[in-house]
Amino acid sequence: MDQILSPDLPAYVCYLVVWVVGAVVAFANVNRLLTGHRGYWAFANSWLLFLIYAILPVLLFWFLDYTSALHDTSLFAALVVAAGYQQIFAGGIQGIQMPGQTPRLWKPFETWVTSVAARIAKRSKRLEDQFDEFIRSHISNDSSLLQALLALVYEKNINRSQLDQKLATLAAEMAPSTLTPDEFQQIQAHKRVELLIRELTVAAPDNYGDLLLQRHLISWWMHELWVEDRLSRMTAFCYGSIALAVPILITGILFFSEPVKCWFHQWRFMKVNATEVDHFRSREYIGQQLRPLAQTILPDYSPSKPSVGKLSAEQVLGPLLTKLRFKAIPPRLADDVLRLVVDFHCPAINAVTIPQLVEALRTENADVRLRIHLTLKTLKDADYSSTKTDEATAKRLDDWVPTKDESPGVIDQRVSAWQAWWAAARASSSSACGMKRSTDGTARIRGP
């Protein structure tokens, strides 16, 4: 699969490609299944088939990425999955293998699709017969229309002698005793219209509807609904436009909604099997959100509200720091999150990261606990070297080397020591910032 992993694009672009191409393929599949029937796009079951066919390649694209068969940032892979997902299930595309027994799911899916298509075809045929009956009744109830239809069929029919024979056979039928002459005459007229329309469709299969309209045998709306199937086409156009517009709208939200955009990049940043380029894109976005926050001067900064940037530090870093408490967090992800904390450290961002790092020390993962402890010591030396703490607290912090054999009680003592240090550091930092602002003439001294 390595040969189709490039170019590497943002995941939402590739998913959009899968949806759009998959929708086009789904439209073709439904047309292929129901060819020969009219009006099927006006049925809910037809749109159910369309949605299933359109969503299936998106789910398959995600599943293949989840199992590392491909990357969901590959444009070529997106095109292959969207256009050839049926061949993928059948094992017909070299380099893309469905894991385990998952290809067997395609057989019951095809069975279900066939049954739904059969129900749609049956309903379409029933409605078509009903409308055909309406047209026949419309013409047979008007003797002038019936005569005009007879003249049209004679004009277009090549084998007129055979037509005369069929009409003569029909006229020779005897009226049953149970019917009145008027009833039998109406039935005869109805059969005659049915015979003439059938002959006209054989003689002019491509334009018989236009001929009926030109001779004023049917009205314009009858022609549009019965011959052109306009209602079904309009329904298909409307719903098809919506199906293509929805993912484009969602993609637009990713561009204009910062909270959604932030959530997207947090997901990509925490994705274990993300490509290096995709991981770099997400890290750059997170960095762009954190840099303006570094300009905020304490104590006016509130961790839960944005200051200079569009998002707060809590919104940007909170979900990432929460992952550090997970026992099975991959070492690379833990390092990446902690590197963000160190690379963008400043008093304003520390106000968010340090309390969460301290709480994350309670994790069952001893390796991650050690990494968090070392990160806290780095922040302590970089930004709070002047903070004074009691000798016992300082000793607990400096002498601690987290191990996997530590009891919860010992860990709680170390966490309490870090919390005590942070309370002192926060108070000292707030006082220093207030003094600096007062000296600059920009604000009065404010307490913590």
QUILIN-V60416 format. One record per run of one state. SS is the DSSP state (h for helix, s for strand, l for the rest). FROM is the first residue (numbers start at 1). TO is the last residue. Records with the same first field share a line. If there is no record, write none. Layout:
SS=FROM-TO ; FROM-TO
This chain:
l=1-1 ; 5-7 ; 9-10 ; 34-39 ; 43-43 ; 67-73 ; 90-101 ; 141-142 ; 157-159 ; 172-180 ; 204-207 ; 215-219 ; 228-229 ; 257-257 ; 271-275 ; 294-312 ; 326-330 ; 344-346 ; 361-365 ; 384-390 ; 400-407 ; 440-448
h=2-4 ; 11-33 ; 40-42 ; 44-66 ; 75-89 ; 102-140 ; 143-156 ; 160-171 ; 181-203 ; 208-214 ; 220-227 ; 230-256 ; 258-270 ; 276-293 ; 313-325 ; 331-343 ; 347-360 ; 366-383 ; 391-399 ; 408-439
s=8-8 ; 74-74
